[in-house]
Amino acid sequence: MALPLLARADLAKMSLDGTWDFSFARGVELPAAKVDFVATDKIVVPGCFDMMPKWYAQRGLAHYRRTFTLEKPVLNAFLKVKGFGLQAKFFLDGKEVATSRLAYSTL
């Protein structure tokens, strides 16, 4: 069955801006990223954790987590990320769905 082409205006959007669970591990690299991390803080997204006093100029692995529910099931979905640091892994429902090593990129 062919799917109909949709104009951008017809696509449902959900903003994930807001307060996220957060944890920072100094000196740890991306391969250690895991979905079941213990959140030690809350952080506002969009934002830049290493510009905040607690983590200023720190380098390591930052874990972010946000829980959300879609209004209705969808066949296809897209995640648009307007920017991240050096590298990123993305998980959805406990499964890795994307990895990027393109520093300071959008996805």
ABEGO torsion letter per residue (X at the ends): XBBBBBBAAABBBBBABEBBBBBBBBGBBAAABBAABBBABBBBOBEBAAABAAABGBBEBBBBBBBBBBABBBABBBBBBAEBBABBBBBBGGBBABBBABBGBBX
